[in-house]
Each structure stands twice: as structure tokens, then as C-alpha cells.
Amino acid sequence: MTVSVDYRTVPDNRIPTAYDDSWEAIKWAAQHVDGNGPESWLNEYADLGHVFFASLSAGANIAHQMAIRVGSENLGGSINLDRGNHPAPPIFLGKNTRRVGRSGLPVY
């Protein structure tokens, strides 16, 4: 299962709005740890004992901060960061960069 957070971005919203939005999403997912959350499909299919965060660019920074916060705060459940956080490496595009595939990922 994948959960994507539609956090509010700058410049319309100041920091820490994106972090707060992401934390609210994590708390929402954590309600389902014991199978008693408000979303029945999540109770049935989610394995919150094996969770990892991943993102690109600014989202990778947010994912990193959320991994730290999950490890340091009690969510009242047992979300287990399985192998922690997977931020993507920074991407530096130059004039010799070409994009491939439907995703448009850069190839050097």
C-alpha cells in the first residue's frame, strides 16, 4: 500500500505547514495499527508493522523529518519503520542530461 501526502507548499504556505500536513497523515495512518481505524480497507490491507518513507527533493527532507519524529514520539500504536527512510539522491540536471521513459527520469 502507498500513501501519498498532498502537503501544502510554499510560497502560499510557510514552513512548517508541509511538515504539519505530513505528520497529520502519519497520525491518520497510525490509527489503523490495531485494525480499529476509521477506514475499513486500511484496517484490512495495511501492514503498519513494515513501513518506510520515500520521496524526492523537498519531500525527501520531509520524509526524513517524519522518520525522526515517528522514532521520537509515541503515536499510540506500533508503526514500525522497516529499514527507515529512503530519500532519493539529489538530481542535478545539466545540458548533457536526457530524460527517458514515461517517468522522465534523468539519465547521465
C-alpha positions in Angstrom: 0.0 0.0 0.0 1.2 3.5 -0.8 0.0 6.7 0.9 0.9 9.9 -0.8 0.6 13.1 1.2 -0.7 16.1 -0.6 1.0 18.6 1.7 0.6 22.4 1.2 3.7 24.0 -0.4 5.5 27.3 -0.3 5.2 30.2 -1.2 1.5 30.1 -0.4 2.1 28.3 2.9 5.0 28.9 5.2 7.2 26.3 6.8 6.3 24.2 8.9 2.9 23.7 7.1 4.2 20.9 4.9 5.7 19.1 8.0 2.4 19.5 9.9 0.4 18.2 7.0 2.7 15.2 6.7 2.5 14.5 10.4 -1.3 14.6 10.4 -1.2 12.0 7.5 1.1 9.7 9.6 -1.2 10.0 12.6 -4.2 9.2 10.4 -2.4 6.0 9.2 -1.3 5.1 12.7 -5.0 5.0 13.8 -5.2 1.7 11.8 -2.3 -0.1 13.5 -4.5 -2.4 15.6 -7.1 -2.8 12.8 -9.5 -0.4 14.5 -9.1 2.8 12.4 -11.9 4.6 10.6 -11.0 3.2 7.1 -12.0 -0.5 6.8 -9.9 -1.1 3.7 -6.8 0.2 5.5 -7.6 -1.9 8.6 -7.8 -5.0 6.3 -4.9 -4.5 3.9 -2.3 -2.2 5.5 0.7 -3.8 7.3 1.9 -0.9 9.5 4.5 -3.2 11.0 6.6 -2.7 7.8 6.6 1.0 6.8 9.1 3.1 5.0 9.1 6.7 3.9 10.4 7.7 0.4 10.4 10.9 -1.6 12.3 13.2 -3.9 13.7 16.7 -3.3 12.0 18.7 -0.7 9.7 15.7 0.0 12.8 13.7 1.0 13.6 16.2 3.6 10.1 16.0 4.9 10.3 12.2 4.9 13.5 12.3 6.9 12.0 14.6 9.5 8.9 12.4 9.8 11.0 9.3 10.3 12.8 11.1 13.1 9.5 12.2 14.6 8.0 8.7 14.4 11.0 7.4 16.2 10.9 10.0 19.0 7.1 10.4 19.6 4.5 8.0 20.8 1.8 7.5 18.2 -0.2 5.2 20.5 0.4 2.3 18.2 3.2 0.3 16.7 4.1 1.8 13.3 7.4 0.2 12.6 9.8 1.9 10.2 11.1 -1.1 8.3 14.6 0.0 7.2 13.6 3.6 7.9 13.7 6.3 5.4 14.6 6.1 1.7 15.3 9.6 0.4 16.3 9.7 -3.2 19.7 11.1 -4.1 19.8 14.7 -5.3 19.3 15.2 -9.0 21.5 17.7 -10.8 20.3 18.4 -14.4 22.7 19.8 -16.9 22.8 20.3 -20.6 24.1 16.7 -21.2 21.2 15.2 -19.3 18.5 13.3 -21.2 15.2 12.0 -19.9 13.9 8.6 -20.6 10.7 6.6 -20.2 7.3 7.7 -19.1 8.6 8.9 -15.8 11.0 11.3 -17.4 13.8 10.3 -15.0 17.2 11.8 -15.9 19.9 9.6 -17.3 23.5 10.9 -17.2 
